[in-house]
Amino acid sequence: RKYQIFMLYFSSLQSDKLNLRGQHMDAQVFWDVIGNYNRQTWIIQIALLVFLLIAVALSYTKKIKWAAKFSLGIINLFIGIGFFAWYGTEPIQKFFAFPLYITCGVLFLYESLHNKDDILKTPTAFQMFLLVLYLAYPFVSILLGNSFPQMVTYIMPCPVISISMTVYAGYKRKNNLLLALLTIWGLTGIKSVIFNAYEDIILLICGLYGIVLLANEIRQSSKK
């Protein structure tokens, strides 16, 4: 079922790419939603970013092991409700993105309780690279000619999945459904070309990394 939804979504993206006029209109809708969201929620975004940074730091330093997963759960729920349900205008936002982020948020909260003693390992060199890319997100958006409010910020769908994937990769115990959902959205980074949102190449890199992580998890499970 998830695979069919995933393929239908990508088929719709490819159809938009072939229709230049439709592409222009869809891109405008895409950036209008971002603009409305940023204008109305920038204070909340700052608070959530501070919350996220503190929580991730607490987990990396082993002081509160579950804090990073808990914060990612809250932020994914916020994106699902605050971005897609409230500001979304397209069916794909309401019926694909909204439930995906809600599910990710719930699973992160579940993991923060169910595997609360799981340690967040020191990031590898590649994970450090992904963390730097996450921090670079808004600056890349500005360099590409965007400006507030129609620009990508840290507490937005694609950056949130990018940081979620990167941080979650550092935990030993992983929920394969959560990992699969993060990977599915990560692979939608292909829209970076379709919607002229080239900063989302960062998201695509995280999606490809998710495929590697998921394959490793499946391989390890088959050996048990």
C-alpha positions in Angstrom: 0.0 0.0 0.0 2.8 2.5 1.0 4.7 1.5 -2.2 1.6 2.3 -4.4 1.1 5.7 -2.7 4.8 6.4 -3.2 4.7 5.5 -6.9 1.5 7.5 -7.5 3.1 10.5 -6.0 6.2 10.3 -8.1 4.1 9.7 -11.3 2.3 13.0 -10.5 5.6 14.8 -10.1 6.8 13.5 -13.5 3.6 14.6 -15.2 4.0 18.1 -13.8 7.6 18.2 -15.1 6.3 17.5 -18.6 3.7 20.2 -18.5 5.7 23.5 -18.2 2.7 25.6 -17.6 1.4 23.3 -14.9 4.9 23.2 -13.4 5.0 27.0 -13.1 1.6 27.0 -11.3 2.5 24.2 -9.0 5.8 25.9 -8.1 3.9 29.1 -7.3 1.5 27.2 -5.0 4.5 25.5 -3.3 6.2 28.8 -2.5 2.9 30.6 -1.5 2.3 27.9 1.1 5.8 28.4 2.4 5.4 32.2 2.5 2.1 32.0 4.5 3.6 29.5 6.9 6.8 31.5 7.6 4.9 34.7 8.1 2.6 33.3 10.7 4.9 30.9 12.6 8.4 32.3 12.7 8.3 32.8 16.5 7.1 29.2 17.0 9.8 28.1 14.6 12.5 29.8 16.6 11.2 28.2 19.9 11.1 24.7 18.2 14.6 25.1 16.8 16.0 26.0 20.2 14.2 23.0 21.7 15.6 20.7 19.0 19.2 21.9 19.4 19.1 21.5 23.2 17.5 18.1 23.0 19.9 16.8 20.4 22.8 18.2 22.4 21.5 16.4 25.6 21.3 13.1 23.7 24.7 13.4 22.0 26.2 14.1 25.5 24.3 11.1 26.9 22.6 13.3 29.6 19.0 12.6 28.4 19.2 9.7 25.9 15.7 9.9 24.6 15.5 13.8 24.3 16.4 13.9 20.6 13.7 11.4 19.6 11.2 13.2 21.8 11.9 16.6 20.2 11.8 15.1 16.7 8.4 13.6 17.5 7.0 17.0 18.6 8.4 18.8 15.6 7.2 16.2 13.1 3.7 16.5 14.6 3.9 20.3 14.4 4.9 20.1 10.7 2.0 17.7 10.0 -0.6 19.8 11.7 0.9 23.3 11.5 2.3 23.2 7.9 0.3 20.6 5.9 -3.1 20.5 7.7 -3.3 24.2 8.4 -1.5 25.9 5.5 -1.6 23.1 2.9 -3.8 23.7 -0.2 -3.2 20.7 -2.4 -4.6 17.2 -2.0 -1.1 15.7 -1.9 -0.4 17.9 1.2 -3.5 16.9 3.0 -3.7 13.2 2.1 -0.1 12.2 1.7 2.2 14.5 3.6 -0.1 15.2 6.6 -0.5 11.5 7.6 3.1 10.8 6.9 4.4 13.5 9.3 1.8 12.6 11.9 2.9 9.0 11.8 6.5 9.9 12.0 5.8 12.1 15.0 3.9 9.4 16.8 6.6 6.8 16.1 9.3 9.1 17.3 7.4 9.7 20.6 6.8 6.0 20.9 10.5 5.3 20.3 11.5 7.9 22.9 9.5 6.0 25.5 9.9 2.4 24.3 13.7 2.6 23.7 14.5 5.4 26.1 17.8 3.9 27.1 19.1 3.6 23.6 22.3 5.7 23.2 22.7 8.3 20.5 26.2 7.5 19.2 28.7 10.2 18.3 28.0 11.1 14.6 30.2 9.5 11.9 32.0 11.7 9.4 29.1 11.4 6.9 26.5 12.1 9.6 28.5 15.2 10.6 28.4 16.2 6.9 24.6 15.8 6.9 24.3 17.9 10.1 26.3 20.7 8.4 24.0 20.5 5.4 21.0 20.8 7.7 22.5 23.9 9.3 23.2 25.3 5.8 19.6 24.9 4.6 18.4 28.5 4.9 21.7 29.9 3.7 21.6 27.8 0.6 18.0 29.0 0.1 19.2 32.7 0.3 22.1 32.1 -2.0 19.6 30.7 -4.5 17.9 34.1 -4.6 15.1 33.4 -2.1 14.2 35.7 0.7 11.9 35.7 3.8 9.1 34.6 3.9 9.4 32.6 0.7 12.5 30.7 1.7 13.4 27.5 3.3 13.9 27.6 7.1 15.0 25.0 9.7 11.5 24.1 10.9 10.0 23.1 7.6 9.1 19.7 6.1 12.2 18.9 4.2 14.8 20.2 6.7 12.9 18.4 9.5 13.1 15.1 7.7 16.8 15.7 6.9 17.7 16.3 10.6 15.3 13.5 11.6 17.1 11.0 9.4 20.6 12.2 10.4 19.9 12.0 14.1 17.9 8.8 14.1 20.7 7.1 12.1 22.9 7.5 15.3 20.6 5.3 17.4 21.3 1.5 17.5 17.7 0.4 17.7 15.6 1.6 14.8 11.9 1.3 13.9 11.9 0.1 10.2 8.5 1.7 9.5 9.7 5.1 10.8 12.9 4.7 8.8 11.0 3.8 5.7 8.7 6.8 6.0 11.6 9.2 6.5 13.3 7.6 3.4 10.1 8.0 1.3 9.9 11.7 2.0 13.7 12.1 1.6 13.4 10.7 -1.9 10.9 13.4 -2.8 13.9 15.7 -2.8 13.7 15.0 -6.6 11.2 17.9 -6.6 14.2 20.2 -6.1 14.4 20.4 -9.9 10.6 20.4 -10.5 9.8 23.3 -8.1 13.1 25.2 -8.4 13.8 24.4 -4.8 17.4 23.3 -5.3 18.2 23.4 -1.6 16.2 20.2 -1.3 19.0 18.3 -3.0 20.1 18.1 0.7 16.8 16.2 1.4 17.5 13.9 -1.6 20.9 13.0 -0.2 19.3 12.1 3.1 16.7 10.0 1.3 19.5 8.0 -0.5 21.2 7.6 2.9 17.9 6.3 4.3 17.9 3.6 1.6 21.3 2.4 2.8 20.2 2.5 6.5 17.0 0.6 5.7 18.8 -2.0 3.7 21.3 -2.5 6.6 18.4 -2.9 9.1 16.6 -5.5 6.9 19.9 -7.4 6.3 20.6 -7.5 10.0 17.1 -8.6 10.8 17.3 -11.5 8.3 20.5 -12.8 10.1 18.7 -13.1 13.4 
